[in-house]
Amino acid sequence: MTPNLPQMSNAELKQYLSEHRNDEEAFRAALEVLMSRRNPANLQPYPFDLANPESEVEAILREKLHQNE
Amino acid sequence: MPTRKQSDTAIFLCQLLSNLYQPIQIFRYDRKLKTIYIQAGSRDEIAVIIDEEGSWEFVL
């Protein structure tokens, strides 16, 4: 049975990607759905175009990790 | 194959995740979508995609 990927939440898709990591077609189908939900406002630049890539990107990752605590 | 910029960003993000003691759970390059997907964190808190320009974003 093929699940209805577009109806899944992002969290469900992430779980699906985890379970189908070695199934190229299933993985790609789920990744395509996640990609279709991208918000251009969330796009981060190529890190090496930043003045201080390490500290700037590390701060972004720290913030994301704390959000989910 | 990933582009040079895409590879640079992937290595950079993996190193920073390591600096923060975060396990990398999934690392995939999809040849058709030309996208790198990384899922990381002890509870998979982080999921990012990296495009051909080396730009990246959280997808969760």
Backbone of each chain as nested JSON, in Angstrom:
{
  "chains": [
    {"id": "A", "residues": [
      {"number": 1, "name": "MET", "atoms": {"N": [0.851, -1.193, 0.0], "CA": [0.0, 0.0, 0.0], "C": [0.886, 1.243, 0.0]}},
      {"number": 2, "name": "THR", "atoms": {"N": [0.6, 2.149, -0.934], "CA": [1.369, 3.394, -0.989], "C": [0.674, 4.439, -0.12]}},
      {"number": 3, "name": "PRO", "atoms": {"N": [1.368, 5.01, 0.816], "CA": [0.73, 6.021, 1.67], "C": [0.491, 7.309, 0.889]}},
      {"number": 4, "name": "ASN", "atoms": {"N": [-0.456, 8.107, 1.34], "CA": [-0.74, 9.381, 0.695], "C": [0.207, 10.444, 1.267]}},
      {"number": 5, "name": "LEU", "atoms": {"N": [1.36, 10.567, 0.63], "CA": [2.4, 11.458, 1.157], "C": [1.95, 12.913, 1.27]}},
      {"number": 6, "name": "PRO", "atoms": {"N": [1.256, 13.468, 0.258], "CA": [0.867, 14.885, 0.38], "C": [-0.035, 15.166, 1.577]}},
      {"number": 7, "name": "GLN", "atoms": {"N": [-0.719, 14.133, 2.093], "CA": [-1.591, 14.364, 3.249], "C": [-0.844, 14.251, 4.575]}},
      {"number": 8, "name": "MET", "atoms": {"N": [0.4, 13.826, 4.52], "CA": [1.162, 13.672, 5.768], "C": [1.635, 15.021, 6.294]}},
      {"number": 9, "name": "SER", "atoms": {"N": [1.769, 15.104, 7.616], "CA": [2.376, 16.29, 8.223], "C": [3.881, 16.221, 7.973]}},
      {"number": 10, "name": "ASN", "atoms": {"N": [4.569, 17.338, 8.194], "CA": [6.025, 17.327, 8.019], "C": [6.685, 16.32, 8.959]}},
      {"number": 11, "name": "ALA", "atoms": {"N": [6.173, 16.207, 10.17], "CA": [6.743, 15.264, 11.132], "C": [6.568, 13.827, 10.641]}},
      {"number": 12, "name": "GLU", "atoms": {"N": [5.41, 13.545, 10.056], "CA": [5.164, 12.201, 9.521], "C": [6.078, 11.919, 8.331]}},
      {"number": 13, "name": "LEU", "atoms": {"N": [6.282, 12.946, 7.501], "CA": [7.181, 12.766, 6.351], "C": [8.602, 12.477, 6.821]}},
      {"number": 14, "name": "LYS", "atoms": {"N": [9.032, 13.166, 7.866], "CA": [10.38, 12.968, 8.401], "C": [10.54, 11.533, 8.9]}},
      {"number": 15, "name": "GLN", "atoms": {"N": [9.505, 11.039, 9.566], "CA": [9.502, 9.654, 10.03], "C": [9.545, 8.685, 8.846]}},
      {"number": 16, "name": "TYR", "atoms": {"N": [8.777, 9.015, 7.801], "CA": [8.73, 8.188, 6.598], "C": [10.096, 8.144, 5.918]}},
      {"number": 17, "name": "LEU", "atoms": {"N": [10.767, 9.319, 5.839], "CA": [12.103, 9.382, 5.243], "C": [13.074, 8.502, 6.028]}},
      {"number": 18, "name": "SER", "atoms": {"N": [12.929, 8.547, 7.339], "CA": [13.799, 7.754, 8.201], "C": [13.618, 6.26, 7.937]}},
      {"number": 19, "name": "GLU", "atoms": {"N": [12.374, 5.857, 7.78], "CA": [12.075, 4.43, 7.592], "C": [12.374, 3.938, 6.17]}},
      {"number": 20, "name": "HIS", "atoms": {"N": [12.43, 4.881, 5.209], "CA": [12.634, 4.49, 3.806], "C": [13.951, 5.01, 3.251]}},
      {"number": 21, "name": "ARG", "atoms": {"N": [14.923, 5.189, 4.126], "CA": [16.191, 5.794, 3.697], "C": [16.894, 5.003, 2.604]}},
      {"number": 22, "name": "ASN", "atoms": {"N": [16.676, 3.699, 2.576], "CA": [17.355, 2.877, 1.565], "C": [16.445, 2.466, 0.408]}},
      {"number": 23, "name": "ASP", "atoms": {"N": [15.289, 3.1, 0.334], "CA": [14.35, 2.854, -0.765], "C": [14.32, 4.138, -1.599]}},
      {"number": 24, "name": "GLU", "atoms": {"N": [15.142, 4.152, -2.658], "CA": [15.37, 5.396, -3.402], "C": [14.082, 6.061, -3.878]}},
      {"number": 25, "name": "GLU", "atoms": {"N": [13.169, 5.273, -4.424], "CA": [11.952, 5.883, -4.976], "C": [11.022, 6.412, -3.901]}},
      {"number": 26, "name": "ALA", "atoms": {"N": [10.858, 5.656, -2.828], "CA": [9.987, 6.106, -1.738], "C": [10.587, 7.347, -1.078]}},
      {"number": 27, "name": "PHE", "atoms": {"N": [11.896, 7.309, -0.882], "CA": [12.589, 8.437, -0.255], "C": [12.413, 9.696, -1.099]}},
      {"number": 28, "name": "ARG", "atoms": {"N": [12.613, 9.539, -2.418], "CA": [12.512, 10.695, -3.323], "C": [11.094, 11.261, -3.324]}},
      {"number": 29, "name": "ALA", "atoms": {"N": [10.1, 10.379, -3.32], "CA": [8.709, 10.843, -3.348], "C": [8.401, 11.683, -2.109]}},
      {"number": 30, "name": "ALA", "atoms": {"N": [8.873, 11.233, -0.95], "CA": [8.613, 11.976, 0.292], "C": [9.409, 13.279, 0.313]}},
      {"number": 31, "name": "LEU", "atoms": {"N": [10.646, 13.229, -0.179], "CA": [11.471, 14.431, -0.202], "C": [10.868, 15.483, -1.135]}},
      {"number": 32, "name": "GLU", "atoms": {"N": [10.288, 15.023, -2.242], "CA": [9.644, 15.959, -3.182], "C": [8.491, 16.696, -2.507]}},
      {"number": 33, "name": "VAL", "atoms": {"N": [7.738, 15.976, -1.68], "CA": [6.612, 16.615, -0.982], "C": [7.143, 17.655, 0.01]}},
      {"number": 34, "name": "LEU", "atoms": {"N": [8.17, 17.279, 0.758], "CA": [8.77, 18.241, 1.7], "C": [9.285, 19.474, 0.952]}},
      {"number": 35, "name": "MET", "atoms": {"N": [9.925, 19.24, -0.199], "CA": [10.485, 20.356, -0.968], "C": [9.391, 21.274, -1.501]}},
      {"number": 36, "name": "SER", "atoms": {"N": [8.244, 20.701, -1.816], "CA": [7.142, 21.514, -2.349], "C": [6.583, 22.445, -1.277]}},
      {"number": 37, "name": "ARG", "atoms": {"N": [6.889, 22.171, -0.012], "CA": [6.378, 22.995, 1.09], "C": [7.383, 24.042, 1.559]}},
      {"number": 38, "name": "ARG", "atoms": {"N": [8.482, 24.152, 0.824], "CA": [9.494, 25.121, 1.226], "C": [8.96, 26.544, 1.189]}},
      {"number": 39, "name": "ASN", "atoms": {"N": [9.474, 27.354, 2.113], "CA": [9.136, 28.77, 2.141], "C": [10.4, 29.551, 1.779]}},
      {"number": 40, "name": "PRO", "atoms": {"N": [10.376, 30.29, 0.65], "CA": [11.588, 31.003, 0.22], "C": [12.15, 31.907, 1.312]}},
      {"number": 41, "name": "ALA", "atoms": {"N": [11.29, 32.349, 2.232], "CA": [11.742, 33.238, 3.308], "C": [12.688, 32.517, 4.272]}},
      {"number": 42, "name": "ASN", "atoms": {"N": [12.636, 31.192, 4.28], "CA": [13.478, 30.424, 5.217], "C": [14.852, 30.084, 4.659]}},
      {"number": 43, "name": "LEU", "atoms": {"N": [15.076, 30.445, 3.397], "CA": [16.324, 30.037, 2.758], "C": [17.525, 30.747, 3.384]}},
      {"number": 44, "name": "GLN", "atoms": {"N": [18.528, 29.957, 3.755], "CA": [19.773, 30.501, 4.317], "C": [20.816, 30.552, 3.201]}},
      {"number": 45, "name": "PRO", "atoms": {"N": [21.645, 31.618, 3.196], "CA": [22.621, 31.761, 2.111], "C": [23.748, 30.738, 2.207]}},
      {"number": 46, "name": "TYR", "atoms": {"N": [24.475, 30.612, 1.102], "CA": [25.708, 29.822, 1.094], "C": [26.575, 30.333, 2.259]}},
      {"number": 47, "name": "PRO", "atoms": {"N": [26.945, 29.456, 3.206], "CA": [27.591, 29.929, 4.441], "C": [28.842, 30.769, 4.2]}},
      {"number": 48, "name": "PHE", "atoms": {"N": [29.582, 30.446, 3.139], "CA": [30.865, 31.131, 2.958], "C": [30.7, 32.516, 2.336]}},
      {"number": 49, "name": "ASP", "atoms": {"N": [29.449, 32.929, 2.092], "CA": [29.178, 34.315, 1.718], "C": [28.966, 35.178, 2.96]}},
      {"number": 50, "name": "LEU", "atoms": {"N": [28.905, 34.553, 4.136], "CA": [28.691, 35.298, 5.381], "C": [30.019, 35.839, 5.901]}},
      {"number": 51, "name": "ALA", "atoms": {"N": [29.929, 36.886, 6.72], "CA": [31.147, 37.47, 7.296], "C": [31.786, 36.48, 8.275]}},
      {"number": 52, "name": "ASN", "atoms": {"N": [30.964, 35.853, 9.115], "CA": [31.455, 34.894, 10.113], "C": [30.644, 33.612, 10.043]}},
      {"number": 53, "name": "PRO", "atoms": {"N": [30.926, 32.777, 9.043], "CA": [30.077, 31.602, 8.822], "C": [29.9, 30.733, 10.069]}},
      {"number": 54, "name": "GLU", "atoms": {"N": [30.994, 30.425, 10.756], "CA": [30.873, 29.489, 11.884], "C": [29.951, 30.016, 12.965]}},
      {"number": 55, "name": "SER", "atoms": {"N": [30.216, 31.247, 13.432], "CA": [29.412, 31.743, 14.549], "C": [27.974, 32.018, 14.117]}},
      {"number": 56, "name": "GLU", "atoms": {"N": [27.787, 32.505, 12.892], "CA": [26.424, 32.834, 12.457], "C": [25.57, 31.586, 12.272]}},
      {"number": 57, "name": "VAL", "atoms": {"N": [26.133, 30.571, 11.62], "CA": [25.336, 29.366, 11.36], "C": [25.179, 28.54, 12.636]}},
      {"number": 58, "name": "GLU", "atoms": {"N": [26.214, 28.544, 13.483], "CA": [26.086, 27.809, 14.745], "C": [24.951, 28.401, 15.587]}},
      {"number": 59, "name": "ALA", "atoms": {"N": [24.836, 29.727, 15.57], "CA": [23.758, 30.374, 16.335], "C": [22.389, 29.945, 15.804]}},
      {"number": 60, "name": "ILE", "atoms": {"N": [22.27, 29.834, 14.484], "CA": [20.997, 29.411, 13.88], "C": [20.673, 27.969, 14.299]}},
      {"number": 61, "name": "LEU", "atoms": {"N": [21.686, 27.101, 14.29], "CA": [21.454, 25.697, 14.672], "C": [21.108, 25.588, 16.155]}},
      {"number": 62, "name": "ARG", "atoms": {"N": [21.81, 26.366, 16.985], "CA": [21.509, 26.347, 18.432], "C": [20.072, 26.765, 18.697]}},
      {"number": 63, "name": "GLU", "atoms": {"N": [19.657, 27.821, 18.007], "CA": [18.298, 28.318, 18.198], "C": [17.281, 27.237, 17.82]}},
      {"number": 64, "name": "LYS", "atoms": {"N": [17.544, 26.553, 16.714], "CA": [16.631, 25.51, 16.251], "C": [16.558, 24.367, 17.274]}},
      {"number": 65, "name": "LEU", "atoms": {"N": [17.711, 23.996, 17.821], "CA": [17.74, 22.907, 18.802], "C": [16.99, 23.304, 20.071]}},
      {"number": 66, "name": "HIS", "atoms": {"N": [17.127, 24.563, 20.478], "CA": [16.452, 25.017, 21.703], "C": [14.95, 25.114, 21.525]}},
      {"number": 67, "name": "GLN", "atoms": {"N": [14.533, 25.478, 20.288], "CA": [13.095, 25.528, 19.972], "C": [12.423, 24.2, 20.253]}},
      {"number": 68, "name": "ASN", "atoms": {"N": [13.163, 23.145, 20.019], "CA": [12.573, 21.808, 20.09], "C": [12.775, 21.131, 21.442]}},
      {"number": 69, "name": "GLU", "atoms": {"N": [13.3, 21.882, 22.388], "CA": [13.558, 21.264, 23.697], "C": [12.269, 21.037, 24.464]}}
    ]},
    {"id": "B", "residues": [
      {"number": 1, "name": "MET", "atoms": {"N": [26.308, 14.054, -9.156], "CA": [27.224, 14.54, -8.117], "C": [26.748, 15.886, -7.584]}},
      {"number": 2, "name": "PRO", "atoms": {"N": [26.93, 16.107, -6.287], "CA": [26.611, 17.442, -5.744], "C": [27.543, 18.491, -6.36]}},
      {"number": 3, "name": "THR", "atoms": {"N": [27.092, 19.746, -6.386], "CA": [27.967, 20.824, -6.838], "C": [29.002, 21.113, -5.75]}},
      {"number": 4, "name": "ARG", "atoms": {"N": [30.03, 21.861, -6.121], "CA": [31.064, 22.203, -5.15], "C": [30.48, 22.993, -3.964]}},
      {"number": 5, "name": "LYS", "atoms": {"N": [29.639, 23.982, -4.296], "CA": [29.05, 24.787, -3.223], "C": [28.146, 23.941, -2.319]}},
      {"number": 6, "name": "GLN", "atoms": {"N": [27.423, 23.038, -2.961], "CA": [26.522, 22.154, -2.199], "C": [27.335, 21.268, -1.244]}},
      {"number": 7, "name": "SER", "atoms": {"N": [28.448, 20.751, -1.755], "CA": [29.311, 19.916, -0.922], "C": [29.918, 20.726, 0.219]}},
      {"number": 8, "name": "ASP", "atoms": {"N": [30.376, 21.942, -0.093], "CA": [30.962, 22.801, 0.949], "C": [29.973, 23.024, 2.086]}},
      {"number": 9, "name": "THR", "atoms": {"N": [28.725, 23.331, 1.712], "CA": [27.708, 23.599, 2.733], "C": [27.43, 22.339, 3.551]}},
      {"number": 10, "name": "ALA", "atoms": {"N": [27.387, 21.189, 2.878], "CA": [27.1, 19.936, 3.583], "C": [28.19, 19.632, 4.611]}},
      {"number": 11, "name": "ILE", "atoms": {"N": [29.439, 19.77, 4.197], "CA": [30.545, 19.497, 5.117], "C": [30.509, 20.478, 6.292]}},
      {"number": 12, "name": "PHE", "atoms": {"N": [30.265, 21.727, 5.946], "CA": [30.22, 22.774, 6.967], "C": [29.115, 22.506, 7.997]}},
      {"number": 13, "name": "LEU", "atoms": {"N": [27.91, 22.177, 7.522], "CA": [26.797, 21.924, 8.443], "C": [27.062, 20.678, 9.289]}},
      {"number": 14, "name": "CYS", "atoms": {"N": [27.63, 19.649, 8.684], "CA": [27.921, 18.424, 9.452], "C": [28.95, 18.714, 10.542]}},
      {"number": 15, "name": "GLN", "atoms": {"N": [29.946, 19.515, 10.214], "CA": [30.95, 19.835, 11.229], "C": [30.338, 20.634, 12.376]}},
      {"number": 16, "name": "LEU", "atoms": {"N": [29.48, 21.613, 12.051], "CA": [28.858, 22.408, 13.11], "C": [27.945, 21.537, 13.979]}},
      {"number": 17, "name": "LEU", "atoms": {"N": [27.227, 20.614, 13.348], "CA": [26.369, 19.712, 14.125], "C": [27.223, 18.867, 15.063]}},
      {"number": 18, "name": "SER", "atoms": {"N": [28.371, 18.449, 14.58], "CA": [29.298, 17.688, 15.409], "C": [29.827, 18.552, 16.554]}},
      {"number": 19, "name": "ASN", "atoms": {"N": [30.163, 19.81, 16.255], "CA": [30.62, 20.723, 17.314], "C": [29.59, 20.802, 18.438]}},
      {"number": 20, "name": "LEU", "atoms": {"N": [28.309, 20.724, 18.051], "CA": [27.214, 20.842, 19.025], "C": [26.81, 19.478, 19.586]}},
      {"number": 21, "name": "TYR", "atoms": {"N": [27.619, 18.455, 19.336], "CA": [27.375, 17.096, 19.851], "C": [26.047, 16.524, 19.365]}},
      {"number": 22, "name": "GLN", "atoms": {"N": [25.686, 16.853, 18.104], "CA": [24.431, 16.356, 17.549], "C": [24.709, 15.196, 16.593]}},
      {"number": 23, "name": "PRO", "atoms": {"N": [24.06, 14.064, 16.801], "CA": [24.229, 12.949, 15.871], "C": [23.576, 13.235, 14.525]}},
      {"number": 24, "name": "ILE", "atoms": {"N": [24.211, 12.791, 13.451], "CA": [23.627, 12.917, 12.116], "C": [22.955, 11.584, 11.798]}},
      {"number": 25, "name": "GLN", "atoms": {"N": [21.642, 11.628, 11.666], "CA": [20.852, 10.397, 11.54], "C": [20.713, 9.945, 10.091]}},
      {"number": 26, "name": "ILE", "atoms": {"N": [20.494, 10.904, 9.195], "CA": [20.347, 10.573, 7.771], "C": [21.153, 11.565, 6.955]}},
      {"number": 27, "name": "PHE", "atoms": {"N": [21.869, 11.057, 5.961], "CA": [22.583, 11.92, 5.015], "C": [22.363, 11.324, 3.638]}},
      {"number": 28, "name": "ARG", "atoms": {"N": [21.693, 12.061, 2.747], "CA": [21.397, 11.534, 1.415], "C": [21.571, 12.609, 0.346]}},
      {"number": 29, "name": "TYR", "atoms": {"N": [22.131, 12.205, -0.779], "CA": [22.095, 13.053, -1.965], "C": [21.167, 12.376, -2.954]}},
      {"number": 30, "name": "ASP", "atoms": {"N": [20.132, 13.09, -3.406], "CA": [19.234, 12.538, -4.41], "C": [19.657, 13.054, -5.776]}},
      {"number": 31, "name": "ARG", "atoms": {"N": [20.071, 12.115, -6.639], "CA": [20.617, 12.5, -7.95], "C": [19.589, 13.172, -8.848]}},
      {"number": 32, "name": "LYS", "atoms": {"N": [18.34, 12.74, -8.726], "CA": [17.311, 13.303, -9.599], "C": [16.882, 14.694, -9.123]}},
      {"number": 33, "name": "LEU", "atoms": {"N": [16.679, 14.83, -7.829], "CA": [16.265, 16.135, -7.286], "C": [17.45, 17.064, -7.078]}},
      {"number": 34, "name": "LYS", "atoms": {"N": [18.665, 16.507, -7.197], "CA": [19.908, 17.269, -7.032], "C": [19.939, 17.999, -5.687]}},
      {"number": 35, "name": "THR", "atoms": {"N": [19.484, 17.286, -4.669], "CA": [19.327, 17.877, -3.341], "C": [19.984, 16.991, -2.287]}},
      {"number": 36, "name": "ILE", "atoms": {"N": [20.632, 17.636, -1.32], "CA": [21.155, 16.905, -0.168], "C": [20.157, 17.065, 0.974]}},
      {"number": 37, "name": "TYR", "atoms": {"N": [19.874, 15.968, 1.648], "CA": [18.966, 15.98, 2.8], "C": [19.741, 15.479, 4.015]}},
      {"number": 38, "name": "ILE", "atoms": {"N": [19.693, 16.242, 5.094], "CA": [20.353, 15.844, 6.341], "C": [19.321, 15.887, 7.454]}},
      {"number": 39, "name": "GLN", "atoms": {"N": [19.227, 14.801, 8.196], "CA": [18.375, 14.751, 9.377], "C": [19.302, 14.514, 10.565]}},
      {"number": 40, "name": "ALA", "atoms": {"N": [19.184, 15.361, 11.592], "CA": [20.155, 15.31, 12.682], "C": [19.508, 15.646, 14.019]}},
      {"number": 41, "name": "GLY", "atoms": {"N": [20.282, 15.371, 15.075], "CA": [19.807, 15.635, 16.431], "C": [19.407, 14.342, 17.106]}},
      {"number": 42, "name": "SER", "atoms": {"N": [19.551, 14.308, 18.424], "CA": [19.255, 13.06, 19.136], "C": [17.788, 12.686, 18.987]}},
      {"number": 43, "name": "ARG", "atoms": {"N": [16.91, 13.682, 18.789], "CA": [15.496, 13.384, 18.565], "C": [15.067, 13.837, 17.159]}},
      {"number": 44, "name": "ASP", "atoms": {"N": [16.019, 13.837, 16.222], "CA": [15.729, 14.244, 14.837], "C": [15.12, 15.646, 14.768]}},
      {"number": 45, "name": "GLU", "atoms": {"N": [15.618, 16.528, 15.646], "CA": [15.038, 17.873, 15.687], "C": [15.333, 18.685, 14.44]}},
      {"number": 46, "name": "ILE", "atoms": {"N": [16.397, 18.298, 13.731], "CA": [16.844, 19.107, 12.594], "C": [16.697, 18.323, 11.304]}},
      {"number": 47, "name": "ALA", "atoms": {"N": [16.078, 18.954, 10.314], "CA": [16.003, 18.384, 8.968], "C": [16.278, 19.519, 8.001]}},
      {"number": 48, "name": "VAL", "atoms": {"N": [17.329, 19.395, 7.205], "CA": [17.661, 20.464, 6.267], "C": [17.851, 19.897, 4.865]}},
      {"number": 49, "name": "ILE", "atoms": {"N": [17.608, 20.763, 3.888], "CA": [17.961, 20.432, 2.518], "C": [18.948, 21.481, 2.013]}},
      {"number": 50, "name": "ILE", "atoms": {"N": [19.84, 21.041, 1.148], "CA": [20.861, 21.925, 0.577], "C": [20.712, 21.896, -0.938]}},
      {"number": 51, "name": "ASP", "atoms": {"N": [20.532, 23.078, -1.545], "CA": [20.34, 23.115, -2.996], "C": [21.677, 23.263, -3.731]}},
      {"number": 52, "name": "GLU", "atoms": {"N": [21.595, 23.301, -5.052], "CA": [22.818, 23.318, -5.875], "C": [23.646, 24.578, -5.7]}},
      {"number": 53, "name": "GLU", "atoms": {"N": [22.996, 25.644, -5.207], "CA": [23.716, 26.907, -5.001], "C": [24.433, 26.934, -3.652]}},
      {"number": 54, "name": "GLY", "atoms": {"N": [24.249, 25.872, -2.869], "CA": [24.854, 25.837, -1.54], "C": [23.986, 26.521, -0.497]}},
      {"number": 55, "name": "SER", "atoms": {"N": [22.813, 27.001, -0.914], "CA": [21.858, 27.563, 0.045], "C": [21.174, 26.402, 0.76]}},
      {"number": 56, "name": "TRP", "atoms": {"N": [20.714, 26.657, 1.961], "CA": [20.113, 25.568, 2.736], "C": [18.932, 26.094, 3.518]}},
      {"number": 57, "name": "GLU", "atoms": {"N": [18.09, 25.189, 3.976], "CA": [16.973, 25.61, 4.817], "C": [16.435, 24.445, 5.626]}},
      {"number": 58, "name": "PHE", "atoms": {"N": [15.834, 24.804, 6.748], "CA": [15.146, 23.804, 7.561], "C": [13.853, 23.434, 6.86]}},
      {"number": 59, "name": "VAL", "atoms": {"N": [13.579, 22.14, 6.768], "CA": [12.282, 21.728, 6.241], "C": [11.409, 21.246, 7.394]}},
      {"number": 60, "name": "LEU", "atoms": {"N": [11.937, 21.401, 8.595], "CA": [11.118, 21.108, 9.783], "C": [11.648, 21.921, 10.94]}}
    ]}
  ]
}
